[in-house]
Amino acid sequence: MMKKIALPLLSVLLLAGVSLQARQRPNIVFILADDLGYGDLGVYGQQKIKTPNIDRLAHQGMLFTRFYAGTSVCAPSRSSLLTGQHTGHTFVRGNKEIQPEGQEPLADTVQSYAKMLQQAGYVTGAFGKWGLGMVGTSGAPDKKGFDVFYGYNCQRQSHRYYPTHLWSNNTRIELEGNDLTQKKVYAPELIQQQTLAFIENNRNKPFFLFVPSILPHAELQGPDDQYYKQYENAFEEKPYKGNDYGPGALVPGYASVEKPHATYAAMVSRLDAYVGQILDKLDQLGLTQNTIVIFTSDNGAHREGGADPVFFNGSGGLRGYKRDLYEGGIRTPFIVKWPGKVKADSRSNFMGAFWDLMPTFTQIAGAPKPPYTDGVSIVPTLTGKGKQAQHTYLYWEFHEDNGTQAVRMGKWKGFRKGVMKNAQAPLELYNLDKDPAEQHNVAAAHPDIVKKIEGYMQEAHLESPVFPLITK
């Protein structure tokens, strides 16, 4: 009798152990702001915009001061993020539009860490802006490892905060009343509702939640609610005239805005509130202790649709903005909270970039190591355990304005413009320890450093037939 009971009981205990082990793997929440500058948050020095929830996140975790986006515009930065490759290797290296909707899709051979997490047993969801392949193509979210997607598939469509439609997986969701002549449904609010529902629906499983928000990217638009009212009369304003909703409205246009400073600040505060809602939902469901939360931005502060990063010091004193490979275009806020693993109120000057997330996430999830990545796991930095691998250098490409390359090597930053016309164009060199704002080109005084960085630029760039940079 005892033998008949013991075997089933053992099986139950083993199954319970496996279930417990799976449950103990941490959930991963990755929040990606759109065009939020390095200096747009209170914890990074912002004085005019209130960001209490993101500031709280930083005080509960680790704030990075030398972390970088994939590059300085949307699609290639996100490609770098998801594939674990810098822009000399990743598949999508520019904003290449596909008509009538979508962008150049990631190829079917391209790896993504979302797929690896999915294969390791994680439920995966993405909510916000995609931009890496239209529904039905090789780059669609469901082809790149996401069980659930809700939001804008096309980043061109996301220029409008009151769009005609969104996508739920492969289903087009018409937004009643939004026809580019009138504004009824504010898309970020719908996306946030679906984000919170994903957490609720998957509370009992390990999940990866990717939140590529469209806030605070242009256009500057939002409801006349509490986020706007707190800034409505706070600043001097200069109205912006754009392409308004109405008979002549274009999908990629930016609407006029009467008070662009107040509206931009309200959009950042709305983003901050959405982050707070995610944190509160994790608390309510008892998931906080077993969830790693990361917040960052896809590139530097933008100057579109009436946005004014000079007024807000959106680049935090760094040179450049979105579409620059100077520090202001690529250095990004990066904050990690992981209770019991990451020391609260800590800071790190580790020099890292988006391509580090693939090896980091796969290690955290217990997934197989990526077959290839340009990144290194930052788990030792986060936990304070083990030896942290360091980058010899970081590399970026930008495929507009005749092409730009940049390398960061320790304290040195090398920058080369116009490479599509002249691959041997003179290199600018900056000592970021002494000159973080990149004001003094010291290339002439350091020919040895220039030569080394030029070698890294040549080493890091693998020419792409889809996104050519250097013609021979």
C-alpha positions as CSV (number, residue, x, y, z in Angstrom):
1,M,0.0,0.0,0.0
2,M,2.8,2.4,0.9
3,K,4.5,1.7,-2.4
4,K,1.4,2.5,-4.4
5,I,1.0,5.9,-2.6
6,A,4.7,6.8,-2.6
7,L,5.3,6.8,-6.4
8,P,2.4,9.2,-7.2
9,L,3.4,11.4,-4.3
10,L,7.0,11.5,-5.5
11,S,5.7,12.4,-9.0
12,V,3.6,15.2,-7.5
13,L,6.5,16.5,-5.5
14,L,8.8,16.5,-8.5
15,L,6.2,18.2,-10.7
16,A,5.7,20.8,-7.9
17,G,9.5,21.3,-7.8
18,V,9.7,21.9,-11.5
19,S,6.8,24.3,-11.3
20,L,8.3,26.2,-8.4
21,Q,11.7,26.4,-10.2
22,A,10.0,27.8,-13.3
23,R,8.0,30.3,-11.1
24,Q,11.2,31.4,-9.3
25,R,12.7,32.6,-12.6
26,P,12.2,36.3,-12.5
27,N,9.7,38.1,-14.6
28,I,11.4,40.7,-16.9
29,V,9.7,44.1,-17.6
30,F,11.5,46.2,-20.1
31,I,10.2,49.8,-20.6
32,L,11.5,51.7,-23.6
33,A,10.6,55.4,-23.9
34,D,10.6,57.0,-27.4
35,D,13.0,59.9,-27.9
36,L,13.3,60.7,-24.2
37,G,16.5,62.6,-23.6
38,Y,19.3,61.7,-21.1
39,G,18.4,64.8,-19.1
40,D,14.6,64.5,-19.2
41,L,14.2,62.7,-15.8
42,G,14.5,64.1,-12.4
43,V,17.2,61.6,-11.3
44,Y,19.3,62.7,-14.4
45,G,19.0,66.4,-13.5
46,Q,15.7,67.5,-15.0
47,Q,14.4,70.6,-13.2
48,K,11.1,71.5,-15.0
49,I,9.3,68.2,-15.5
50,K,8.1,66.0,-12.7
51,T,9.0,62.3,-12.9
52,P,8.4,60.9,-9.4
53,N,7.7,57.3,-10.4
54,I,10.8,56.8,-12.5
55,D,12.8,58.6,-9.9
56,R,11.5,56.2,-7.3
57,L,12.4,53.3,-9.6
58,A,16.0,54.6,-9.7
59,H,16.2,55.0,-5.9
60,Q,15.0,51.4,-5.5
61,G,17.6,50.1,-8.0
62,M,20.7,51.0,-10.0
63,L,21.1,54.1,-12.2
64,F,23.6,53.9,-15.1
65,T,25.5,56.9,-16.2
66,R,27.3,55.5,-19.3
67,F,24.7,53.4,-21.1
68,Y,23.9,53.8,-24.7
69,A,21.2,53.1,-27.2
70,G,21.7,51.1,-30.4
71,T,21.9,54.3,-32.4
72,S,20.2,57.6,-32.7
73,V,16.9,56.8,-34.5
74,C,14.1,54.4,-33.9
75,A,14.2,51.3,-36.1
76,P,17.9,50.5,-36.0
77,S,18.2,51.2,-32.3
78,R,15.4,48.7,-31.7
79,S,17.0,46.2,-34.1
80,S,20.2,46.4,-32.1
81,L,18.2,46.0,-28.9
82,L,16.4,42.9,-29.9
83,T,19.2,41.2,-31.9
84,G,22.1,41.8,-29.5
85,Q,24.2,43.3,-32.2
86,H,25.5,46.8,-32.8
87,T,24.6,48.7,-35.9
88,G,27.6,47.5,-37.8
89,H,26.1,44.0,-37.6
90,T,22.4,44.2,-36.9
91,F,20.0,43.6,-39.8
92,V,18.0,46.9,-39.7
93,R,20.3,49.9,-39.8
94,G,18.0,52.7,-40.8
95,N,14.5,53.9,-41.0
96,K,13.5,52.3,-44.3
97,E,9.8,52.8,-45.0
98,I,7.5,50.3,-46.7
99,Q,4.2,51.4,-48.3
100,P,1.4,51.6,-47.4
101,E,2.4,50.6,-43.9
102,G,5.4,49.3,-42.1
103,Q,9.2,49.3,-42.3
104,E,12.0,47.1,-43.6
105,P,11.4,43.7,-41.8
106,L,13.9,41.8,-39.8
107,A,14.9,38.8,-41.9
108,D,13.6,35.4,-40.9
109,T,17.1,34.3,-40.1
110,V,17.6,37.0,-37.5
111,Q,17.7,36.0,-33.8
112,S,15.9,37.9,-31.1
113,Y,16.2,37.5,-27.4
114,A,12.4,37.5,-27.1
115,K,12.4,34.3,-29.2
116,M,15.0,32.8,-26.9
117,L,13.0,33.7,-23.8
118,Q,9.9,32.3,-25.4
119,Q,11.7,29.0,-26.1
120,A,12.9,29.0,-22.4
121,G,9.2,29.0,-21.2
122,Y,8.5,32.7,-20.8
123,V,5.2,34.2,-21.9
124,T,6.2,37.2,-24.0
125,G,4.2,40.4,-24.8
126,A,5.0,43.7,-26.5
127,F,2.9,46.8,-26.2
128,G,3.6,50.0,-28.0
129,K,5.6,50.7,-31.2
130,W,7.2,48.0,-33.3
131,G,8.7,49.3,-36.5
132,L,10.7,46.2,-37.5
133,G,8.3,44.5,-39.9
134,M,4.7,44.7,-40.9
135,V,2.1,42.0,-40.0
136,G,2.6,39.0,-42.2
137,T,6.3,39.7,-42.9
138,S,9.4,37.9,-41.5
139,G,9.8,40.8,-39.0
140,A,6.3,40.9,-37.5
141,P,6.2,40.6,-33.7
142,D,4.8,37.0,-33.7
143,K,7.7,36.0,-35.9
144,K,10.3,37.4,-33.5
145,G,9.2,35.8,-30.3
146,F,6.1,37.6,-29.0
147,D,3.0,35.7,-28.0
148,V,1.1,39.0,-27.8
149,F,1.5,42.3,-29.5
150,Y,-0.8,45.4,-29.2
151,G,0.0,48.8,-30.6
152,Y,1.4,50.4,-33.6
153,N,3.2,48.0,-36.0
154,C,4.4,50.9,-38.2
155,Q,6.5,53.7,-36.6
156,R,5.3,56.1,-39.3
157,Q,1.7,55.6,-38.1
158,S,2.9,56.3,-34.5
159,H,3.5,60.0,-35.4
160,R,-0.3,60.3,-34.8
161,Y,-1.5,59.9,-31.2
162,Y,-5.1,59.6,-32.5
163,P,-4.5,57.0,-35.3
164,T,-7.1,55.4,-37.4
165,H,-6.1,51.9,-36.1
166,L,-3.8,49.8,-34.0
167,W,-2.9,46.1,-34.2
168,S,-3.7,43.3,-31.9
169,N,-1.4,40.5,-33.0
170,N,-2.5,40.1,-36.7
171,T,-5.8,41.8,-36.3
172,R,-6.3,45.4,-37.3
173,I,-8.3,47.3,-34.6
174,E,-10.2,50.3,-36.0
175,L,-10.4,53.2,-33.5
176,E,-13.9,54.5,-33.9
177,G,-14.0,58.3,-34.3
178,N,-10.3,58.5,-35.3
179,D,-10.2,59.3,-39.0
180,L,-7.5,62.0,-39.1
181,T,-10.2,64.6,-39.1
182,Q,-11.3,64.2,-35.5
183,K,-9.6,63.1,-32.3
184,K,-11.6,60.7,-30.2
185,V,-9.4,57.8,-28.9
186,Y,-6.0,58.5,-27.4
187,A,-3.9,55.5,-28.4
188,P,-1.4,55.5,-25.5
189,E,-4.2,54.9,-23.0
190,L,-5.5,51.9,-24.9
191,I,-2.0,50.5,-25.1
192,Q,-1.5,51.0,-21.3
193,Q,-4.7,49.2,-20.5
194,Q,-3.5,46.2,-22.5
195,T,-0.1,46.3,-20.9
196,L,-1.6,46.1,-17.4
197,A,-3.9,43.3,-18.5
198,F,-1.0,41.2,-19.7
199,I,0.6,41.4,-16.3
200,E,-2.7,40.4,-14.7
201,N,-3.3,37.5,-17.1
202,N,0.2,36.0,-16.7
203,R,0.7,36.5,-13.0
204,N,1.3,32.8,-12.4
205,K,3.8,32.3,-15.2
206,P,7.3,33.7,-15.8
207,F,6.8,36.5,-18.3
208,F,8.8,39.0,-20.4
209,L,6.9,42.3,-20.9
210,F,8.3,44.6,-23.5
211,V,6.8,48.1,-23.4
212,P,8.2,50.2,-26.3
213,S,6.1,53.3,-25.5
214,I,5.5,56.0,-28.1
215,L,5.8,58.7,-25.4
216,P,7.1,61.4,-25.6
217,H,7.8,61.2,-29.4
218,A,6.3,63.8,-31.6
219,E,3.5,64.7,-32.4
220,L,2.9,66.7,-29.2
221,Q,-0.6,65.7,-28.4
222,G,-2.7,64.6,-25.5
223,P,-5.9,65.0,-23.6
224,D,-6.6,68.1,-21.6
225,D,-6.2,66.2,-18.3
226,Q,-4.3,66.3,-15.1
227,Y,-0.9,65.7,-16.8
228,Y,-1.4,68.8,-19.0
229,K,-3.1,71.0,-16.4
230,Q,-0.1,71.0,-14.1
231,Y,2.1,72.6,-16.8
232,E,-0.6,74.6,-18.7
233,N,0.6,78.0,-17.5
234,A,4.0,77.0,-16.2
235,F,6.3,78.1,-19.1
236,E,6.7,80.7,-21.8
237,E,5.3,79.3,-25.0
238,K,5.7,79.7,-28.8
239,P,3.0,77.9,-30.7
240,Y,4.0,75.3,-33.3
241,K,2.2,75.2,-36.6
242,G,2.0,71.7,-38.1
243,N,-0.1,69.4,-40.2
244,D,-3.4,69.4,-38.4
245,Y,-6.2,66.8,-38.2
246,G,-8.7,67.5,-40.9
247,P,-9.2,67.0,-44.7
248,G,-5.5,67.6,-45.4
249,A,-4.0,65.5,-42.6
250,L,-1.2,63.2,-43.5
251,V,-0.4,60.0,-41.5
252,P,3.3,60.9,-40.7
253,G,2.5,64.6,-39.9
254,Y,2.7,66.4,-36.6
255,A,-0.3,68.5,-35.5
256,S,-0.1,72.1,-34.4
257,V,0.3,72.7,-30.7
258,E,-0.5,75.9,-28.9
259,K,1.7,75.2,-25.9
260,P,4.5,72.9,-26.9
261,H,6.5,73.2,-23.7
262,A,3.5,72.3,-21.5
263,T,2.4,69.5,-23.8
264,Y,5.9,67.9,-24.0
265,A,6.2,68.1,-20.2
266,A,2.7,66.5,-19.8
267,M,3.7,63.7,-22.1
268,V,6.8,62.9,-20.1
269,S,4.7,63.0,-16.9
270,R,2.1,60.7,-18.5
271,L,4.9,58.3,-19.3
272,D,6.1,58.5,-15.7
273,A,2.5,57.8,-14.5
274,Y,2.3,54.7,-16.8
275,V,5.5,53.4,-15.3
276,G,4.0,54.0,-11.8
277,Q,0.9,52.0,-12.8
278,I,3.1,49.1,-13.9
279,L,5.0,49.2,-10.7
280,D,1.7,49.4,-8.7
281,K,0.3,46.4,-10.6
282,L,3.3,44.3,-9.8
283,D,2.9,45.3,-6.1
284,Q,-0.8,44.5,-6.1
285,L,-0.2,41.0,-7.6
286,G,2.7,40.2,-5.2
287,L,5.1,40.0,-8.2
288,T,7.5,42.8,-7.2
289,Q,10.1,40.7,-5.4
290,N,10.4,38.3,-8.4
291,T,10.5,40.9,-11.2
292,I,13.3,42.8,-12.8
293,V,12.2,46.2,-14.2
294,I,14.4,48.1,-16.6
295,F,13.7,51.6,-18.0
296,T,15.5,53.3,-20.8
297,S,15.0,55.3,-24.1
298,D,15.6,54.3,-27.7
299,N,17.8,57.4,-28.5
300,G,18.3,61.0,-27.5
301,A,15.9,63.9,-27.2
302,H,14.0,64.9,-30.3
303,R,13.4,68.3,-31.8
304,E,10.3,67.5,-33.9
305,G,6.7,68.7,-33.8
306,G,7.6,71.7,-31.6
307,A,9.7,69.9,-29.0
308,D,12.4,72.0,-27.4
309,P,15.1,70.0,-25.7
310,V,17.2,73.2,-25.3
311,F,14.5,74.7,-23.1
312,F,14.3,71.5,-21.0
313,N,18.0,70.7,-21.2
314,G,16.9,67.3,-22.5
315,S,20.4,66.1,-23.4
316,G,21.6,66.8,-19.8
317,G,24.5,69.1,-21.0
318,L,25.7,66.6,-23.6
319,R,26.2,67.6,-27.2
320,G,23.6,66.6,-29.8
321,Y,20.1,65.2,-30.1
322,K,18.2,62.5,-31.9
323,R,20.0,61.7,-35.3
324,D,23.4,62.7,-33.8
325,L,26.1,60.2,-32.8
326,Y,27.4,62.8,-30.4
327,E,26.7,61.8,-26.8
328,G,23.3,63.6,-26.6
329,G,22.0,61.4,-29.5
330,I,22.9,58.0,-28.1
331,R,23.6,58.2,-24.3
332,T,20.4,57.2,-22.6
333,P,18.8,56.9,-19.2
334,F,19.2,53.3,-18.0
335,I,17.7,52.2,-14.7
336,V,17.4,48.7,-13.2
337,K,15.4,47.5,-10.3
338,W,15.7,43.9,-9.1
339,P,14.8,43.4,-5.4
340,G,17.2,41.3,-3.5
341,K,19.7,41.3,-6.4
342,V,20.4,45.0,-7.3
343,K,21.4,47.3,-4.4
344,A,18.9,50.1,-3.9
345,D,20.0,53.7,-4.6
346,S,23.2,52.5,-6.4
347,R,24.9,53.9,-9.4
348,S,27.1,52.4,-12.1
349,N,29.5,53.9,-14.6
350,F,29.7,50.6,-16.6
351,M,30.1,51.4,-20.2
352,G,27.4,49.4,-21.9
353,A,24.8,49.4,-24.7
354,F,21.6,47.9,-26.0
355,W,23.4,44.9,-27.4
356,D,24.3,43.8,-23.8
357,L,20.6,43.1,-23.1
358,M,20.5,39.8,-25.1
359,P,23.2,38.0,-23.0
360,T,21.9,39.6,-19.9
361,F,18.3,38.5,-20.3
362,T,19.2,35.0,-21.5
363,Q,21.4,34.5,-18.4
364,I,18.7,35.8,-16.1
365,A,16.1,33.5,-17.7
366,G,18.3,30.4,-17.8
367,A,18.0,30.3,-21.6
368,P,20.7,28.9,-23.8
369,K,23.5,31.4,-24.6
370,P,23.0,33.3,-27.9
371,P,24.8,31.8,-30.9
372,Y,26.1,35.3,-31.6
373,T,26.0,38.7,-29.8
374,D,28.2,41.8,-29.7
375,G,27.1,42.2,-26.1
376,V,28.3,41.1,-22.7
377,S,26.0,40.1,-19.8
378,I,25.8,42.9,-17.2
379,V,24.5,40.5,-14.5
380,P,27.8,40.8,-12.5
381,T,27.4,44.6,-12.4
382,L,23.7,44.3,-11.3
383,T,24.3,41.7,-8.6
384,G,27.8,42.6,-7.5
385,K,28.8,39.0,-8.0
386,G,31.4,37.6,-10.4
387,K,33.7,39.5,-12.7
388,Q,32.2,41.9,-15.1
389,A,33.4,41.6,-18.7
390,Q,34.2,45.0,-20.3
391,H,33.9,46.2,-23.8
392,T,37.1,47.1,-25.6
393,Y,35.0,49.6,-27.5
394,L,31.4,50.5,-28.5
395,Y,30.4,51.2,-32.1
396,W,27.6,53.0,-33.8
397,E,26.5,53.8,-37.4
398,F,23.9,56.3,-38.6
399,H,22.6,56.0,-42.2
400,E,21.2,59.4,-42.8
401,D,23.0,62.7,-43.7
402,N,25.7,60.9,-45.8
403,G,26.5,58.5,-43.0
404,T,28.3,58.7,-39.6
405,Q,30.4,56.3,-37.6
406,A,31.3,56.6,-33.9
407,V,33.4,54.7,-31.4
408,R,33.7,55.0,-27.7
409,M,36.9,53.5,-26.3
410,G,37.3,54.1,-22.6
411,K,37.5,57.9,-22.2
412,W,37.9,58.5,-25.9
413,K,35.1,59.2,-28.4
414,G,35.9,59.0,-32.1
415,F,33.4,60.5,-34.6
416,R,33.5,60.5,-38.4
417,K,30.9,62.3,-40.7
418,G,30.1,61.9,-44.4
419,V,31.4,58.3,-44.7
420,M,29.1,57.6,-47.7
421,K,31.0,60.2,-49.7
422,N,34.4,59.7,-48.1
423,A,35.2,56.6,-46.0
424,Q,38.5,58.2,-45.0
425,A,37.0,61.5,-43.8
426,P,38.9,63.2,-41.0
427,L,38.1,61.8,-37.5
428,E,37.0,64.0,-34.7
429,L,38.3,62.9,-31.3
430,Y,37.1,63.9,-27.8
431,N,38.3,63.1,-24.3
432,L,35.0,62.5,-22.5
433,D,36.7,62.6,-19.1
434,K,37.8,66.1,-19.6
435,D,35.3,67.2,-22.2
436,P,31.9,65.4,-21.8
437,A,30.2,67.9,-24.0
438,E,32.5,67.1,-26.9
439,Q,33.5,70.7,-27.6
440,H,37.2,70.3,-28.2
441,N,38.5,68.1,-31.1
442,V,41.9,66.8,-30.0
443,A,42.5,64.5,-32.9
444,A,45.6,66.3,-34.1
445,A,47.3,65.8,-30.6
446,H,46.6,62.1,-30.5
447,P,47.4,60.4,-33.8
448,D,47.9,57.0,-32.1
449,I,44.4,57.1,-30.6
450,V,42.9,58.2,-34.0
451,K,44.6,55.3,-35.7
452,K,43.3,52.8,-33.2
453,I,39.7,54.1,-33.4
454,E,39.9,54.1,-37.2
455,G,40.9,50.4,-37.0
456,Y,37.9,49.6,-34.8
457,M,35.6,51.4,-37.2
458,Q,36.8,49.2,-40.0
459,E,36.7,46.1,-37.8
460,A,33.1,46.7,-36.6
461,H,31.4,47.5,-39.9
462,L,30.1,44.7,-41.9
463,E,28.6,46.1,-45.1
464,S,24.9,45.4,-45.7
465,P,23.3,45.1,-49.1
466,V,20.0,46.4,-47.6
467,F,21.6,49.3,-45.7
468,P,24.9,50.2,-47.5
469,L,27.1,52.7,-45.8
470,I,30.6,52.6,-47.3
471,T,31.0,52.2,-51.1
472,K,34.3,51.2,-52.4
